[in-house]
Every structure is written in structure tokens, then in C-alpha cells.
Amino acid sequence: MLKRIRPPQLAAFCGRARSRASVGGASGWTKRDRSSGEFMAGKKPGSAKKAAKKFKGVRVEK
């Protein structure tokens, strides 16, 4: 039986960036639209000791 292989993600989402932000005293990630500057979504950590997961395929803001 053949396995289905998922193709890799080739490029980052265009026009979006992620940056670090503190969410309730813990470090999290926020996603931002680069053209309008509007914050789209945020990821907060599950607990105070664990870091939040990053957005996949979104470039890091400098």
C-alpha cells in the first residue's frame, strides 16, 4: 500500500508577519497584516511555563 506524501509548504504567506507579545504576563505570538497594520490573531501559551506555538508559514517581523 502506498503512503500519501503531503507536499512541503513552499513559501510564507504573503503580506503577513508574526511578532512576540506578552499575553497575560506570558510570552505569546501575534499575527499582523503588513499592508494595513491590523492585528489578525494571537496565540497564547497553554500554561505560564510553556511557550506559545508559532504560526506556521508566517515570517517573523524584524
Beta strands, then each sheet from edge to edge (+ up, - down):
strand 1: 16-23
strand 2: 26-33
strand 3: 39-43
strand 4: 59-60
sheet 1: 3+ 2- 1+ 4+
end
